[in-house]
Amino acid sequence: MMRRRLGVNIDHVATLRQARRTPYPDPVTAASIAELAGADQITVHLREDRRHIQDRDLRLLKQTVQTKLNLEMAATPEVLKTALDVKPDTATIVPERREELTTEGGLDAVHHRDHLKKYVQNLRDGDIHVSLFIDPELEQVRAAHRLDAMTVELHTGKYCDARGEPERRAELQRLIDAARAASKLGLRVAAGHGLNTMNIRELVRIEEIEEYNIGHALIARAVLSGLDAAVREMLALLAV
């Protein structure tokens, strides 16, 4: 029986804290609870507008995370400088727009290749594992490979939001095809965005996907059942 790795995104703990600008709830504490429950990785997104995770959080997490720290980041000089200074285990480059509520889609690695290439190279030169958050499209997978990324995280939003069985099956097939293509190219495969206890059940059957990064559903569940229980519940679903 194989269990895929679970990355717990704690951004929404920080969102709750920032709503009142209080010292609590502390995402650093949440990370420790998630790890004690069995999480394999802690994921945070240091946004340009600092709407949730703060620089203080990132630096403390680097000091306290016992598993792996995954920093989601836009391809900007400021965040690159922070990443090279803090040195998370993984840097996942994501698209970012100030007006969006959450990340709305994958990177366009095809058309932004020249811009992304220097960021991938600088991160790799800094001994940081580089992942690109992309839509499950074959051309995006191939572009990520050409950029020398080490991992692709497949954006699962369209699959999670699909209305009706035909659309859901089509989106699932896109994920299967992209995961297989990435694996054949030697890329590690992760997946994330919009995943919860219901829609993840079919995705864990895709052998090529090694890791799932999940945040909102876990934190929402934790409000009612506790973070420890929420993490353990998701880990049980990954043990297939």
C-alpha positions, 0 to 999 in steps of 0.5 A, spaced: 500 500 500 502 506 497 501 513 500 502 519 496 505 525 500 501 530 503 503 538 503 499 542 507 498 549 505 497 554 511 495 560 508 488 560 510 490 560 518 494 566 516 488 569 512 484 568 519 489 572 523 490 578 518 483 579 518 484 582 525 491 583 525 492 579 531 498 574 533 493 568 532 492 564 530 499 563 528 500 559 522 507 557 525 503 553 530 499 550 525 504 547 521 507 544 527 500 541 528 500 538 521 506 535 521 505 532 528 499 529 524 503 526 519 503 531 513 509 531 509 510 538 507 508 545 509 506 549 503 505 557 504 504 562 498 508 569 500 504 574 496 506 580 493 501 584 497 502 580 503 495 578 504 496 572 509 503 569 510 508 574 512 516 575 511 516 573 519 512 567 518 516 564 512 523 565 516 520 562 522 517 556 518 524 555 515 527 554 522 521 550 525 519 545 519 521 538 521 519 535 514 519 540 508 518 547 506 515 549 500 514 556 498 509 558 492 512 564 489 511 569 483 516 570 478 518 577 481 525 580 483 523 581 490 520 574 492 526 571 488 531 575 493 527 572 499 527 565 497 534 565 496 535 568 502 531 563 506 532 557 502 526 553 502 526 546 500 522 547 494 520 553 490 513 553 486 513 558 481 505 560 481 502 566 477 499 571 481 494 577 480 493 582 486 485 582 484 484 574 484 482 571 491 486 565 490 491 562 484 486 562 478 490 558 473 497 555 471 503 558 469 504 559 461 510 556 461 510 556 453 509 564 452 513 566 458 519 561 457 524 567 457 522 570 463 521 564 467 528 561 465 532 566 469 528 564 475 528 557 475 536 557 474 537 562 479 533 558 484 537 551 482 543 555 483 541 556 490 540 549 491 532 549 491 528 544 488 524 548 483 517 546 481 512 550 476 505 550 477 501 549 470 495 547 467 494 539 465 496 541 458 502 537 454 505 543 451 506 546 458 509 540 461 514 540 455 515 547 456 516 546 464 521 540 462 525 545 457 526 550 463 529 545 467 524 545 472 524 539 477 517 538 478 510 540 475 504 541 480 498 540 476 493 545 477 486 541 479 481 547 479 478 545 473 477 538 475 474 540 482 469 545 479 467 541 473 459 541 472 456 534 470 460 527 469 462 528 462 466 535 463 469 531 470 471 525 466 474 530 461 478 534 466 480 527 469 483 525 463 487 531 462 490 530 468 492 523 467 495 525 460 499 530 463 501 526 469 504 521 465 507 525 460 511 529 465 513 522 468 516 520 462 520 526 461 523 525 468 519 530 472 516 529 479 509 530 479 504 534 484 497 536 484 493 541 487 488 547 488 481 545 490 482 538 492 477 536 498 475 529 501 470 528 495 474 530 489 481 527 491 478 520 491 479 519 483 486 523 483 489 518 488 489 512 483 493 516 478 500 513 480 504 518 477 502 523 482 506 523 488 504 529 492 498 533 493 498 540 496 491 542 500 490 548 504 483 551 504 479 544 505 483 542 510 483 549 514 475 549 513 474 542 516 479 544 521 474 549 524 469 544 525 473 538 527 480 540 528 487 540 524 489 534 527 483 530 525 483 534 518 490 532 516 489 525 519 483 524 515 486 526 508 492 522 509 488 516 510 485 517 503 492 518 500 493 511 503 491 507 497 
